[in-house]
Amino acid sequence: MQSNSNEDVFDAVLKRAFCDYTDEQLASYPDCETLAKKYPLPKKEKRAFDRAAKEVKYGKTLVRVYLSRAALIFLCIITLGTGLLIINPTGHENVRR
């Protein structure tokens, strides 16, 4: 029974030492901004990375995102045009033939 508790204490001390070591190692690494300035991505890889980040952000492909935006704009224009025709019903009489 005594040896089992000693092993538990040893495991806890070992885990704590490992955590302290990893914290020291992570503190010695430069931050992301410094690394980005020191090692910039080429334009092609940066565009691919930005595209993948946007796809993760929106949860769908960018083609679907842009198509839905275009459809929304198209519907707004159609609604605005219909509203103007309803407001000005005599507009067609002013047109010269």
C-alpha positions in Angstrom: 0.0 0.0 0.0 2.9 2.3 0.8 4.6 1.8 -2.5 1.5 2.6 -4.5 1.2 6.0 -2.8 4.9 6.7 -3.4 4.4 5.9 -7.1 1.4 8.3 -7.2 3.4 11.0 -5.6 6.3 10.4 -8.0 4.0 10.5 -11.0 2.5 13.8 -9.8 5.9 15.3 -9.3 7.0 14.1 -12.7 3.9 15.5 -14.4 4.5 18.9 -12.7 8.1 18.9 -13.7 7.1 18.2 -17.3 4.5 21.0 -17.3 7.1 23.4 -15.9 9.6 22.4 -18.6 7.1 22.8 -21.4 6.0 26.2 -20.0 9.7 27.3 -20.1 10.1 26.1 -23.7 6.9 27.8 -24.9 8.0 31.1 -23.2 11.3 31.0 -25.0 9.6 30.8 -28.5 8.9 34.1 -30.3 5.3 35.2 -30.8 3.4 34.7 -34.0 3.8 38.3 -35.2 7.6 38.1 -34.9 7.6 34.8 -36.8 5.4 36.2 -39.5 7.7 39.2 -40.0 10.8 37.0 -40.0 9.4 34.2 -42.2 6.6 35.6 -44.4 4.5 33.3 -46.5 4.8 33.5 -50.3 1.7 35.1 -52.0 0.4 31.9 -53.4 0.4 30.1 -50.0 -0.9 33.2 -48.2 -3.9 33.3 -50.6 -4.6 29.6 -50.1 -4.3 30.0 -46.4 -6.7 33.0 -46.3 -9.2 31.1 -48.6 -9.1 28.1 -46.3 -9.6 30.3 -43.2 -12.6 32.0 -44.8 -14.1 28.6 -45.7 -13.7 27.5 -42.1 -15.2 30.8 -40.9 -18.3 30.5 -43.1 -18.7 26.8 -42.9 -19.2 26.4 -46.6 -17.2 26.9 -49.9 -16.6 30.4 -50.9 -18.4 29.9 -54.2 -21.6 29.3 -52.3 -21.0 32.3 -50.0 -20.5 34.6 -53.0 -23.4 33.1 -54.9 -25.7 33.7 -51.9 -24.5 37.3 -51.6 -25.1 37.9 -55.4 -28.6 36.3 -55.1 -29.3 38.6 -52.1 -28.2 41.7 -54.0 -30.3 40.6 -57.1 -33.4 40.2 -54.9 -32.9 43.6 -53.3 -32.6 45.2 -56.7 -35.8 43.4 -57.9 -37.6 44.5 -54.8 -36.5 48.1 -55.1 -37.6 48.2 -58.8 -41.0 46.7 -58.0 -41.4 49.2 -55.2 -40.6 52.1 -57.4 -43.1 50.8 -60.0 -45.8 50.5 -57.4 -45.2 54.0 -56.0 -45.2 55.6 -59.4 -47.9 53.9 -61.4 -48.1 56.8 -63.9 -44.5 56.6 -64.8 -45.1 54.7 -68.0 -47.4 57.5 -69.3 -44.6 60.0 -69.3 -42.4 58.0 -71.7 -42.5 59.3 -75.3 -43.3 56.8 -78.0 
